[in-house]
Amino acid sequence: MNIRSALRADGSPAARRDSTDRAPRSRLLPRAREPLAQIAVTLGLVGAVTLGRLGLGLIGPGVASFSLYLPAILLTALVAGWEAGAGATVLSLAAAGALFGAFTGKNFLINLTLCAGAAAGIVAVAGYVGRLMERLAHSEIALAHRNLHYDTLFSTMSEGFALCEAIRDDQARLSDYVVLEMNPALRRMLGVGPEAVGGKLSDRGGDQTAWLALCDQVLKTGTPRIFEYHNEATGLWHEVHVTRVTQTRMAQLFFDVTERKAAQAHQARLFEELNHRVKNNLTIVSTILDMQGRAGGPALRAELMKAVDRVQSIAEVHASLYSAEGGAEVDFGAYLESLCQGLSKSLLADDRIQIVVEARSAPMTADQAIPLGMIVNEIVTNAVKYAYPAPGSGVISVTFRPEGDEALLRIADSGAGLPDNFETRPGGLGLKLLRSMVKQVGGKLTIRRHPGATFEIRIPGQKG
């Protein structure tokens, strides 16, 4: 049954109301279920045959008697069941024998047995056929109800739905497909009419290579695919689910996500504006600290320059957020390279010390990137200051790479190393800040001495 057969072509509410108001009925022979109805059917059919035989007797007295009752017995068993058929057999035998002398003579017992046996066989067969007809009637009604419900859902659902048949070329590649069904919601979404049903994808025009490749993968693997699609003609955004129905057919379900996309775009604009303002404010703070440091003594200037570098590491994160397309995550590898370039410019006056960065690309939230940036800032600053006293020279390496379900951040040098009591002695602000930041990201800090100094922070929940 075509899934739109119970609907008008326009899919209007009136059409849906008509389809739901109609109660499905079986088109098979009606069945008498009540005892009184069965008795009435039996008496009515046997009585009608008897009256007919009486009429025929006026024309030809020799007309056969009992054989005329066989159709009545058959019809009674079909309509009212085998019990009523058995009753009709008894009445028919009695009427044929009493009224028309059907069972007389020396062979009357044989004739009676043969007629009764034939009637019993008819009743048995008719009863079996009747049960089959009843089951078929139930199945027909159940199928009609199911189709009616499906037709109503097909017409009233707000999501777009299409059923498509694949068309393959001589090399068995998916080259096109035919739209077998398309509900009214999808026609509204795509801005097409009922004529779209029966049409092909190629009728739209344009390059459909990528779309056909995706559909081909769904048909071959059976794995559903979900993607977002922007309809330039209508300006709507759709989330499309493609599912294999058979080896050659697929279902496409369209959800209108235009409002969600608009909300996401608005949120992204607000986020960019916020990060832009934060970055500007951090730049102002950094500038003020730098000016105060230049006006103060050497000790104050050194401490304020450290504060400037810390503020600048935070500003770098916000600069990365502002330029990122996603707006919520930072490419930590790129951020680390930018941060170390800034530290090289602010800390290194010559080529005696080099900061070498080896960082893989990996997304990271701002809540993780900012503490890790401050960790790198503190360790690199101290390494530049203490690892290679003048006139010595060396390299400070900064490495970041994902490893399984975590990531490794390593800052190492081969310089003078750390004091033996470095981890146990009361630390200054830099060491306290380092431990606090490691704890904030849920990481594990490992410090190695000799040769030089190596700081390793393992950050959980990171995948490359």
Legacy VTK file of the C-alpha trace (Angstrom):
# vtk DataFile Version 3.0
C-alpha trace
ASCII
DATASET POLYDATA
POINTS 464 float
0.000 0.000 0.000
1.342 3.438 -0.896
1.945 5.383 2.299
0.068 8.392 0.992
-2.981 6.480 -0.222
-5.086 7.508 2.778
-4.181 11.183 2.337
-5.230 13.868 -0.079
-2.542 15.147 -2.413
-2.254 18.456 -0.588
-1.651 16.851 2.823
-4.055 19.352 4.382
-5.428 19.072 7.944
-8.815 18.159 6.479
-7.217 15.283 4.623
-5.542 14.063 7.797
-8.833 14.346 9.673
-10.599 12.287 6.991
-7.960 9.580 7.190
-8.075 9.288 10.985
-11.900 9.330 11.135
-12.192 6.309 8.872
-12.152 3.046 10.854
-10.521 0.271 8.808
-12.892 -2.553 7.885
-12.276 -5.950 6.312
-13.414 -6.397 2.738
-13.774 -10.175 3.191
-16.998 -12.131 3.752
-18.698 -10.945 7.008
-18.827 -13.455 9.852
-21.770 -14.137 12.184
-20.422 -14.443 15.733
-23.448 -14.212 18.032
-25.443 -17.430 18.681
-28.727 -15.834 17.620
-27.133 -14.634 14.399
-25.776 -18.119 13.688
-29.215 -19.674 14.268
-30.820 -17.073 12.054
-28.313 -17.741 9.257
-28.870 -21.506 9.517
-32.661 -21.336 9.507
-32.712 -18.648 6.840
-30.505 -20.485 4.348
-32.045 -23.924 4.910
-35.524 -22.417 4.796
-34.747 -20.572 1.563
-33.539 -23.782 -0.112
-36.588 -25.660 1.124
-38.934 -23.060 -0.309
-36.990 -23.131 -3.548
-37.299 -26.940 -3.729
-41.008 -26.696 -3.130
-41.278 -24.285 -6.043
-39.205 -26.538 -8.276
-41.372 -29.504 -7.281
-44.344 -27.864 -8.885
-42.455 -27.762 -12.194
-40.578 -31.055 -12.023
-41.402 -33.534 -9.251
-38.271 -35.553 -9.974
-35.804 -32.768 -9.194
-33.010 -33.915 -6.853
-33.647 -32.900 -3.260
-30.626 -33.065 -0.974
-28.036 -31.787 -3.475
-29.824 -28.424 -3.485
-29.010 -28.077 0.209
-25.236 -28.466 -0.214
-24.595 -24.797 -1.229
-26.669 -23.657 1.768
-24.644 -25.895 4.103
-21.394 -24.545 2.622
-22.457 -20.921 2.945
-23.729 -21.472 6.499
-20.405 -23.023 7.574
-18.444 -20.163 5.988
-20.546 -17.405 7.517
-21.552 -18.863 10.890
-18.906 -21.506 11.571
-18.736 -25.268 11.549
-21.274 -25.614 14.390
-23.909 -23.812 12.346
-22.860 -25.878 9.310
-23.452 -29.072 11.270
-26.887 -27.805 12.307
-27.700 -26.894 8.710
-26.698 -30.442 7.659
-29.100 -32.011 10.148
-31.965 -29.710 9.136
-31.253 -30.275 5.439
-31.265 -34.086 5.835
-34.509 -33.921 7.794
-36.202 -31.585 5.311
-35.050 -33.544 2.261
-36.207 -36.845 3.765
-39.488 -35.722 5.332
-40.740 -33.281 2.727
-39.339 -34.658 -0.508
-38.749 -38.349 0.192
-35.062 -38.166 -0.638
-34.193 -41.225 1.435
-36.628 -43.996 0.499
-36.336 -47.452 -0.934
-34.053 -50.298 0.007
-30.874 -48.183 -0.357
-32.098 -45.266 1.709
-29.521 -45.934 4.448
-26.658 -45.853 1.954
-27.999 -42.652 0.376
-28.432 -41.061 3.775
-24.869 -41.993 4.780
-23.389 -40.684 1.556
-25.274 -37.386 1.757
-24.400 -36.930 5.414
-20.732 -37.709 4.713
-20.610 -35.265 1.799
-22.238 -32.582 3.911
-19.800 -33.263 6.802
-16.843 -32.951 4.435
-18.198 -29.650 3.117
-18.685 -28.406 6.690
-15.111 -29.382 7.665
-13.563 -27.714 4.633
-15.763 -24.637 4.966
-14.958 -24.354 8.670
-11.222 -24.448 7.933
-11.575 -21.903 5.139
-13.684 -19.741 7.429
-10.972 -19.695 10.087
-8.414 -18.731 7.462
-10.694 -15.963 6.261
-11.130 -14.720 9.818
-7.372 -14.598 10.381
-6.930 -12.852 7.075
-9.612 -10.343 8.037
-7.826 -9.603 11.339
-4.526 -9.182 9.501
-6.145 -6.912 6.947
-7.664 -4.705 9.638
-4.384 -4.607 11.606
-2.477 -3.670 8.453
-5.037 -0.999 7.626
-4.688 0.463 11.132
-0.896 0.407 10.842
-0.950 2.092 7.452
-3.431 4.660 8.694
-1.226 5.495 11.677
1.871 5.628 9.486
0.137 7.827 6.928
-0.949 10.218 9.671
2.568 10.329 11.138
4.064 10.748 7.659
1.829 13.732 6.978
1.904 15.481 10.363
5.493 15.007 11.584
7.515 18.217 11.752
10.737 16.501 10.648
11.389 16.021 6.963
11.498 12.464 5.624
12.438 10.977 2.272
12.801 7.419 1.012
15.228 7.026 -1.892
16.146 4.252 -4.338
19.781 4.007 -5.446
20.801 4.172 -9.112
24.178 2.603 -9.915
26.285 2.793 -13.060
28.027 -0.046 -14.907
30.852 -0.054 -12.328
28.318 -0.448 -9.448
29.019 3.089 -8.264
26.181 5.183 -6.884
25.542 7.706 -9.643
22.095 8.990 -8.691
18.952 8.114 -6.762
15.192 8.425 -7.148
13.010 9.998 -4.455
10.292 7.421 -3.772
8.565 9.247 -0.916
8.796 12.763 0.525
6.568 14.027 3.306
4.998 17.532 3.333
7.447 18.776 6.010
10.454 18.040 3.800
8.797 19.613 0.779
8.362 22.794 2.832
11.962 22.659 4.053
13.365 22.258 0.547
10.873 24.591 -1.090
9.606 21.987 -3.566
6.183 20.635 -4.502
4.664 17.152 -4.837
6.395 16.787 -8.203
9.659 16.169 -6.310
8.418 12.640 -5.581
9.641 10.469 -8.435
12.400 12.916 -9.298
16.139 12.313 -9.158
18.933 13.969 -7.209
20.532 15.007 -10.498
17.434 17.103 -11.268
18.653 19.654 -8.719
21.820 20.338 -10.662
25.178 21.253 -9.148
27.996 19.012 -7.992
26.561 16.193 -5.860
29.718 14.052 -5.790
30.408 14.385 -2.063
26.767 13.814 -1.152
26.555 10.671 -3.311
29.805 9.354 -1.820
28.368 9.718 1.681
25.131 7.953 0.683
27.146 5.187 -0.992
29.061 4.558 2.230
25.799 4.306 4.162
24.383 1.782 1.670
27.575 -0.318 1.625
28.369 -0.353 5.348
24.945 0.068 6.913
26.402 2.653 9.299
24.153 5.724 9.652
25.697 9.134 8.975
24.781 12.512 10.455
25.847 15.867 9.078
24.695 19.475 8.840
23.583 21.046 5.597
22.897 24.675 4.714
20.253 25.205 2.049
21.285 28.411 0.318
17.983 28.627 -1.560
15.884 28.758 1.640
18.542 29.971 4.080
17.740 27.074 6.451
20.165 24.818 8.291
19.332 21.105 8.460
20.738 18.238 10.487
20.454 15.262 8.133
20.397 11.611 9.248
20.965 9.043 6.479
20.108 5.390 7.244
20.123 2.254 5.110
16.705 0.586 4.764
17.628 -2.133 2.248
20.671 -2.776 0.066
19.315 -0.309 -2.491
17.150 2.021 -0.408
17.946 4.635 2.204
15.938 6.904 4.455
16.839 10.561 4.936
15.576 12.420 7.992
15.880 16.228 8.092
15.758 18.310 11.283
15.480 22.088 11.070
18.331 23.442 13.231
18.279 27.010 11.906
17.430 28.509 15.311
20.162 26.481 17.012
22.757 27.596 14.463
21.669 31.222 14.883
21.984 30.908 18.674
25.444 29.338 18.322
26.569 32.125 15.998
25.268 34.760 18.429
27.035 33.049 21.330
30.269 32.877 19.332
30.064 36.608 18.589
29.536 37.387 22.273
32.425 35.103 23.202
34.744 36.756 20.699
33.775 40.195 21.968
34.401 39.121 25.575
37.806 37.672 24.764
38.708 40.740 22.751
37.900 43.009 25.704
39.738 40.774 28.178
42.794 40.772 25.924
42.702 44.555 25.685
42.368 44.905 29.455
45.274 42.513 30.034
47.372 44.508 27.602
46.590 47.667 29.557
47.572 45.951 32.840
50.800 44.689 31.269
51.626 48.169 29.961
51.040 49.782 33.375
53.246 47.208 35.114
55.963 47.712 32.539
55.850 51.498 33.055
56.001 51.089 36.835
58.956 48.712 36.495
60.927 51.151 34.385
60.334 53.905 36.943
61.383 51.797 39.972
64.603 50.293 41.227
66.271 47.122 39.869
64.613 44.756 42.404
61.131 46.189 41.814
61.705 46.239 38.073
62.615 42.502 38.077
59.521 41.515 40.023
57.221 43.664 37.907
58.723 42.225 34.725
57.840 38.758 36.023
54.291 39.950 36.581
54.230 41.383 33.058
55.265 38.016 31.618
52.555 36.237 33.639
49.894 38.627 32.431
51.198 38.287 28.887
50.898 34.481 29.018
47.205 34.883 29.878
46.761 37.451 27.130
48.241 34.995 24.620
45.511 32.483 25.486
42.802 35.051 24.906
44.440 36.066 21.658
44.288 32.426 20.565
40.647 32.172 21.605
39.784 35.318 19.718
41.360 34.022 16.503
40.108 30.420 16.814
37.136 29.394 14.710
35.585 27.285 17.467
35.865 30.078 19.994
35.964 27.701 23.002
39.270 25.852 22.586
42.900 26.751 21.949
45.372 24.938 19.726
47.814 24.438 22.569
50.713 23.594 20.279
50.390 26.870 18.381
49.795 28.785 21.616
52.947 27.325 23.182
55.065 28.395 20.209
53.634 31.927 20.327
54.190 32.150 24.095
57.825 31.032 23.863
58.494 33.477 21.019
57.263 36.257 23.294
59.463 35.036 26.134
62.469 34.930 23.808
61.926 38.559 22.843
61.445 39.754 26.420
64.072 37.618 28.202
66.910 36.981 25.746
69.210 39.860 24.910
71.564 37.802 22.682
72.050 34.343 21.161
73.754 32.891 24.215
70.558 31.037 25.251
67.971 29.595 22.903
64.397 28.495 23.614
63.500 25.569 21.344
59.861 24.500 21.089
58.596 21.139 19.824
54.811 21.122 20.220
52.160 19.071 18.485
48.766 20.487 17.651
46.080 19.593 20.204
42.840 21.324 21.258
42.616 22.483 24.852
40.172 24.559 26.853
41.147 27.965 28.215
40.804 26.630 31.776
43.682 24.248 31.024
45.727 26.382 28.647
46.070 29.390 30.987
47.570 27.465 33.980
49.894 25.508 31.681
50.991 28.728 29.991
51.846 30.242 33.366
53.788 27.074 34.262
55.862 27.387 31.088
56.352 31.112 31.795
57.678 30.477 35.333
60.002 27.592 34.467
61.445 29.176 31.311
61.971 32.509 33.100
63.888 30.792 35.934
65.889 28.699 33.456
66.946 31.799 31.526
67.969 33.444 34.808
69.800 30.559 36.552
70.505 27.627 34.198
73.310 29.184 32.142
75.202 31.853 34.083
77.256 34.199 31.874
79.278 33.615 29.864
77.768 30.119 29.514
75.307 29.172 26.789
72.760 26.477 26.197
69.270 25.447 25.121
65.977 25.434 26.980
63.657 22.899 25.345
59.889 23.049 25.620
58.106 19.886 24.450
54.395 19.092 24.273
52.811 15.951 22.827
49.722 13.814 23.428
50.437 10.300 24.700
47.408 8.017 24.726
44.719 9.462 26.981
47.016 12.113 28.453
49.509 14.706 27.321
53.110 15.397 28.318
54.511 18.891 28.826
58.293 18.938 29.398
60.581 21.928 30.025
64.246 20.957 30.281
67.725 22.425 30.236
71.240 21.031 30.613
72.560 23.856 32.735
73.613 24.275 36.352
70.806 22.133 37.734
68.706 22.558 40.873
69.778 22.635 44.511
69.495 19.325 46.386
66.839 20.730 48.710
64.860 22.366 45.900
61.665 20.344 46.463
61.690 20.505 50.276
62.829 24.033 51.019
60.243 26.806 51.419
59.749 28.149 47.922
59.231 31.612 46.641
56.207 32.790 44.703
57.338 30.997 41.506
57.473 27.494 43.058
54.158 27.973 44.894
52.559 29.191 41.697
53.957 26.211 39.770
52.528 23.647 42.176
49.199 25.461 42.325
48.854 25.544 38.543
49.740 21.839 38.202
47.075 20.991 40.773
44.548 23.184 38.970
44.794 21.156 35.735
44.763 17.846 37.640
48.275 17.064 36.425
51.214 15.193 37.883
54.539 17.012 38.286
57.881 15.214 38.104
61.152 17.126 38.685
64.535 15.662 37.697
67.958 17.090 38.586
71.388 16.440 37.093
72.150 17.017 34.400
70.421 20.332 34.326
66.774 20.496 35.341
63.739 18.768 33.831
60.115 19.487 34.686
57.497 17.023 33.388
53.766 17.610 33.762
51.363 14.891 32.671
47.870 16.201 31.940
44.989 13.650 31.956
42.109 13.590 29.496
44.032 14.821 26.438
44.012 13.075 23.040
45.830 14.046 19.931
LINES 1 465
464 0 1 2 3 4 5 6 7 8 9 10 11 12 13 14 15 16 17 18 19 20 21 22 23 24 25 26 27 28 29 30 31 32 33 34 35 36 37 38 39 40 41 42 43 44 45 46 47 48 49 50 51 52 53 54 55 56 57 58 59 60 61 62 63 64 65 66 67 68 69 70 71 72 73 74 75 76 77 78 79 80 81 82 83 84 85 86 87 88 89 90 91 92 93 94 95 96 97 98 99 100 101 102 103 104 105 106 107 108 109 110 111 112 113 114 115 116 117 118 119 120 121 122 123 124 125 126 127 128 129 130 131 132 133 134 135 136 137 138 139 140 141 142 143 144 145 146 147 148 149 150 151 152 153 154 155 156 157 158 159 160 161 162 163 164 165 166 167 168 169 170 171 172 173 174 175 176 177 178 179 180 181 182 183 184 185 186 187 188 189 190 191 192 193 194 195 196 197 198 199 200 201 202 203 204 205 206 207 208 209 210 211 212 213 214 215 216 217 218 219 220 221 222 223 224 225 226 227 228 229 230 231 232 233 234 235 236 237 238 239 240 241 242 243 244 245 246 247 248 249 250 251 252 253 254 255 256 257 258 259 260 261 262 263 264 265 266 267 268 269 270 271 272 273 274 275 276 277 278 279 280 281 282 283 284 285 286 287 288 289 290 291 292 293 294 295 296 297 298 299 300 301 302 303 304 305 306 307 308 309 310 311 312 313 314 315 316 317 318 319 320 321 322 323 324 325 326 327 328 329 330 331 332 333 334 335 336 337 338 339 340 341 342 343 344 345 346 347 348 349 350 351 352 353 354 355 356 357 358 359 360 361 362 363 364 365 366 367 368 369 370 371 372 373 374 375 376 377 378 379 380 381 382 383 384 385 386 387 388 389 390 391 392 393 394 395 396 397 398 399 400 401 402 403 404 405 406 407 408 409 410 411 412 413 414 415 416 417 418 419 420 421 422 423 424 425 426 427 428 429 430 431 432 433 434 435 436 437 438 439 440 441 442 443 444 445 446 447 448 449 450 451 452 453 454 455 456 457 458 459 460 461 462 463
